[in-house]
Amino acid sequence: MKKTIAVNLLLILFVMTISAAPIYNLYNAHRAMRVDDILTVVIVESANGGSQSGTNTQKQNDLSVSGANGSGLLKFLPSFGASGSSKVDFSGQGATTRQGSLAAEISARVVKVLDNGNLVIDGSKVLEINEEKEIIKVNGVVRPQDIEGNNIIYSYNIADAQITYSGKGTSNTGQRPGFIARFLNWIF
């Protein structure tokens, strides 16, 4: 009888464990935590910058010397005079403005787990359309608590993020000066 109760209890515990596992997995989806786990990086970057500067300087010097008729035996000497002036003005202004934005999604792989549990990620994506290549690369450090459901991380939550977007092809080379123009710019 005791064996039957013990077996029944083990059977009930076993069934409860098996039935609870799917419920646990429904609410606790797998999150990237190990090397070679995959994350989806949602790149949402926008940057605006600008600066203005102005300088005004002015310097003015005047010099004036004059004389009068001589006196005594030197009355016959004429009077003399001198004057001088110097003026320096400078006015300079400068301004710069830069804007950029990038929106994309890219998969990245966990390449290292740091001692504190943070994840080092690295990913790249090459898209080729009509012999034009667009290359997106991302790497950085991610905190596990910033990873959202379905293993999504936003680019603004990546520490030491390096996000590169470049292109190769006719469009890219078309906007670049030719060899002769680059050579002449290098000389002059």
C-alpha positions as CSV (number, residue, x, y, z in Angstrom):
1,M,0.0,0.0,0.0
2,K,2.8,2.4,0.9
3,K,4.5,1.5,-2.4
4,T,1.3,2.3,-4.3
5,I,0.9,5.7,-2.6
6,A,4.6,6.6,-3.2
7,V,4.3,5.5,-6.9
8,N,1.1,7.6,-7.3
9,L,2.7,10.6,-5.7
10,L,5.7,10.3,-8.0
11,L,3.4,9.9,-11.0
12,I,1.4,13.0,-10.0
13,L,4.6,15.0,-9.5
14,F,5.8,13.8,-12.9
15,V,2.6,14.7,-14.6
16,M,2.5,18.2,-12.9
17,T,6.1,18.9,-14.0
18,I,5.4,17.9,-17.6
19,S,2.1,19.8,-17.8
20,A,3.6,22.9,-16.2
21,A,6.6,23.1,-18.6
22,P,4.5,24.3,-21.6
23,I,2.8,26.9,-19.5
24,Y,6.1,28.1,-18.2
25,N,7.5,28.2,-21.8
26,L,4.5,30.3,-22.9
27,Y,5.2,33.0,-20.5
28,N,9.0,32.7,-20.5
29,A,10.2,32.7,-24.1
30,H,13.8,31.9,-24.6
31,R,16.1,34.9,-24.5
32,A,19.5,35.1,-25.8
33,M,22.0,34.4,-23.1
34,R,24.7,32.2,-24.5
35,V,27.3,32.4,-27.3
36,D,25.8,31.8,-30.7
37,D,22.3,32.8,-29.6
38,I,20.6,35.2,-32.1
39,L,19.1,38.7,-31.4
40,T,17.1,40.9,-33.7
41,V,18.5,44.4,-33.6
42,V,16.1,47.2,-34.5
43,I,18.2,50.1,-35.6
44,V,16.4,53.4,-35.0
45,E,19.0,56.1,-35.1
46,S,18.7,59.8,-35.7
47,A,21.3,62.5,-35.2
48,N,21.2,66.2,-35.6
49,G,24.1,68.5,-34.9
50,G,25.1,72.0,-35.5
51,S,27.3,74.8,-34.3
52,Q,27.8,78.5,-35.0
53,S,30.6,80.8,-34.2
54,G,31.5,84.4,-34.8
55,T,34.5,86.5,-34.1
56,N,34.9,90.3,-34.3
57,T,38.2,92.0,-33.5
58,Q,39.4,95.5,-34.0
59,K,42.6,97.2,-33.3
60,Q,43.4,100.9,-33.9
61,N,46.7,102.9,-33.4
62,D,47.2,106.6,-34.0
63,L,50.5,108.5,-33.9
64,S,50.8,112.2,-34.3
65,V,53.9,114.4,-33.9
66,S,54.0,118.1,-34.7
67,G,56.5,120.9,-34.3
68,A,56.5,124.7,-34.1
69,N,58.7,127.5,-35.4
70,G,62.2,127.5,-34.0
71,S,63.2,130.0,-31.4
72,G,66.2,132.1,-30.8
73,L,69.0,131.6,-33.3
74,L,67.1,128.7,-35.0
75,K,64.0,130.8,-35.9
76,F,64.8,130.3,-39.6
77,L,64.1,126.5,-39.4
78,P,60.6,125.6,-40.5
79,S,58.2,123.7,-38.4
80,F,57.8,120.0,-38.9
81,G,55.0,117.5,-38.3
82,A,54.3,113.8,-38.6
83,S,51.2,111.7,-38.1
84,G,50.4,108.0,-38.5
85,S,47.5,105.7,-38.2
86,S,47.0,102.0,-38.2
87,K,43.8,100.0,-38.1
88,V,43.2,96.3,-38.2
89,D,39.7,94.8,-38.4
90,F,38.7,91.1,-38.6
91,S,35.3,89.7,-38.8
92,G,34.8,85.9,-39.2
93,Q,31.8,83.7,-39.0
94,G,31.3,80.0,-39.4
95,A,28.5,77.5,-39.2
96,T,28.1,73.8,-39.6
97,T,25.0,71.5,-39.7
98,R,24.7,67.8,-40.0
99,Q,21.8,65.4,-40.0
100,G,21.5,61.7,-40.4
101,S,19.0,58.9,-39.7
102,L,19.0,55.2,-40.2
103,A,16.1,52.7,-39.7
104,A,16.7,48.9,-40.2
105,E,16.5,45.5,-38.7
106,I,19.4,43.1,-38.6
107,S,20.2,39.9,-36.8
108,A,23.2,39.7,-34.6
109,R,24.9,36.8,-32.9
110,V,26.1,36.7,-29.3
111,V,29.9,36.2,-29.6
112,K,30.8,36.5,-26.0
113,V,29.2,36.5,-22.5
114,L,31.0,38.9,-20.1
115,D,31.6,38.1,-16.4
116,N,28.7,40.4,-15.4
117,G,26.3,38.6,-17.7
118,N,26.3,41.2,-20.5
119,L,26.4,40.0,-24.0
120,V,28.8,41.1,-26.8
121,I,27.0,41.0,-30.1
122,D,28.1,41.2,-33.7
123,G,26.1,41.1,-36.9
124,S,26.1,42.1,-40.5
125,K,23.7,42.2,-43.4
126,V,24.4,42.5,-47.1
127,L,21.6,43.4,-49.4
128,E,22.2,43.4,-53.2
129,I,19.8,44.8,-55.7
130,N,20.7,45.5,-59.3
131,E,24.4,45.1,-58.7
132,E,24.2,47.6,-55.8
133,K,25.2,46.4,-52.4
134,E,24.1,47.9,-49.1
135,I,26.0,46.7,-46.1
136,I,24.9,47.2,-42.5
137,K,27.1,46.1,-39.6
138,V,26.4,46.3,-35.9
139,N,28.3,45.4,-32.8
140,G,28.3,46.3,-29.1
141,V,27.4,45.2,-25.6
142,V,23.8,44.3,-24.5
143,R,22.3,43.9,-21.1
144,P,20.1,40.8,-20.9
145,Q,17.3,42.9,-19.2
146,D,17.1,45.2,-22.2
147,I,16.2,42.3,-24.5
148,E,12.5,42.4,-25.2
149,G,10.2,39.5,-26.3
150,N,11.2,37.6,-29.4
151,N,14.8,38.5,-28.7
152,I,14.5,42.1,-29.9
153,I,16.9,44.8,-28.8
154,Y,16.8,48.4,-29.9
155,S,20.0,50.0,-31.1
156,Y,19.8,52.8,-28.5
157,N,20.1,50.0,-25.8
158,I,23.4,48.8,-27.1
159,A,26.5,50.1,-25.2
160,D,29.6,50.8,-27.2
161,A,27.5,50.5,-30.3
162,Q,29.2,50.6,-33.7
163,I,26.7,50.8,-36.5
164,T,28.0,51.1,-40.1
165,Y,25.9,51.6,-43.2
166,S,27.8,51.7,-46.5
167,G,27.2,50.9,-50.1
168,K,29.1,49.6,-53.1
169,G,28.1,49.9,-56.7
170,T,27.4,52.3,-59.5
171,S,25.4,54.8,-57.3
172,N,28.2,54.9,-54.7
173,T,31.0,55.3,-57.2
174,G,29.0,57.8,-59.3
175,Q,29.0,60.3,-56.4
176,R,32.7,60.0,-55.9
177,P,35.1,62.2,-57.9
178,G,37.2,60.6,-60.6
179,F,40.9,59.7,-60.2
180,I,42.1,62.8,-62.0
181,A,39.9,65.1,-59.9
182,R,41.1,63.4,-56.7
183,F,44.7,63.7,-57.8
184,L,44.4,67.4,-58.6
185,N,42.7,68.0,-55.2
186,W,45.5,66.2,-53.5
187,I,48.1,68.4,-55.2
188,F,46.3,71.6,-54.7
